[in-house]
Amino acid sequence: MKREEQDLVRASWALVAQLGPLAAEHFYKRLFESEPRLQQLFASTSMARQHARLVDALSFVVDRLDRLDEVVPVLREMGRRHQAYGVTERDYQAVGQALLSTLEEAHGDAWSEPLAGAWERAYGLVAVTMQPAEASI
């Protein structure tokens, strides 16, 4: 990602992170509306805790967009755990759509094509890194 895109994502996330659990709740609502079958993955999970985990994970990545050497090992480990849960490439696509939709709604009129593109690239990096190597080729 270009430095300008990293800066856009960071500034954008600062706004959304203030919403914290509310943004995460909206994200999961969108995700489960688009892919109801994914809700079963969270059947025994405290959603309040899951909301906090989502915000923490996104904050970790956003804060280190310029230090991918710190991010990649963490994302690969998360990817291994998600693979064990049965998460598929299609699921990563649904997550990306739900994330972008949540971000767009949070930003309202401030949402723009450059901001959307920067987030698409940031999430693309996350998704490709988390997926098993053979699925990412």
N, C-alpha and C positions, 0 to 999 in steps of 0.2 A: 504494500500500500504506500501511496505517496504521503509525504508528511502533511500536506494540506488535508488529505482524507482522514488521516489519523486525528488531526486537530478538530475536524468536523465531528467525528465520532465521539471524541472526548467531551467536547462542549455539549453535544446532544445528550450524551449519557448523563452528564452532570444534572441536566434538567429532569430526565426520566428517573434517575436513581433517587431523587428527592421524593418521588411518588412511592418508591419502594414496593411494599406489599401490594398496594393498589395496582401498580403497573403489572406486577407478576400475576395477580389474580386475573387481570384482563387478558394477559398472555395465555394463561391456561384455559380460560373460557373460550378464547378464539381457537386454540389448538384442539380442544375437545369437540367444539362445534364442527370443525373441518375433518377431524379424524376421531370419531367417538371411540373406536377400538383402543386408542391409546390410554383412555381413562383407566382401563384395567391394570395398566402398569403401575398406577398410583393407588390401587385399592387399599393397601395397608400402609400408606404413607401419610404422615401429617402434612396436609397441604400448606399450612402456615409455615412449617419448617421448609417445605419444598420451595415456597415463594422466596424465603430468605436465601436458600441455596442458589436459586436462579440469579437473584440480584448479586450475590457474592461472586458467583462464577463470571457473570458478565462484567462486573467491576474489575475483577482480576485481569481478564483479557484486555479490556479497554485501557486500563492503566499501563499495560505492557505492550501495546501494539508496536512500539519501537524496540522491544526487547524480546523477540520471538524465541530466543534460546531459552527463556524462562517459561514461556507459554506452552511450547510444543510438548515437552514431556508431561505436563499436567493434562493437556488435552488428550494426548494418546492414552493416558491412564483412564481418564473419564470415558474415552471411546471404548476401551476394553470392558469397562463396567456396563456401559450401555449395550454393547454387543451381547453380553451375558444376559441382559434383560430381554433381548430379542429385537432391539431397535434396528430398523432397516434404513436403506438409503431414502426410501419414500418418506419415512418418518422425519429424517433430517430436512427434507424439502418442506414438509408440513410445519415443522418448527420454524424454519426460516420465514415462511409466509406469515405465521402467527406473530413472530417477532417484528417483522416489518410493519404489519398492520397495527400492532400495539404502539410502536414508535411513531408511526404516522398520526395516529389518533392523539397521542400525548403531545405532539408538536403542533397540531392544528395547522393554521395558515403558515407557520414557519417551516413546514415540511417542504422540501424542494428536491428537484432531480439530483443535484450534486450530493445532497445529504442521503437520499435514498441509495444512490450508487455507492457511496462510501460505506454505508451499513451493509449493503449487499456483498461488497468485497470483504468486509470484516467477518460477516457471518460465513461467507464462503470459505474463508481461511479456517474458521473453527470447524465447520462441517467436514471439510476435506481432511483435516488433521485428525479428527476424532474417528472417522470411518476406517475400517480395516484397509490396508494398502491395496488389496486386490479389488475392492469396491471403488476405490478412488481413481483408478487408472482409466 
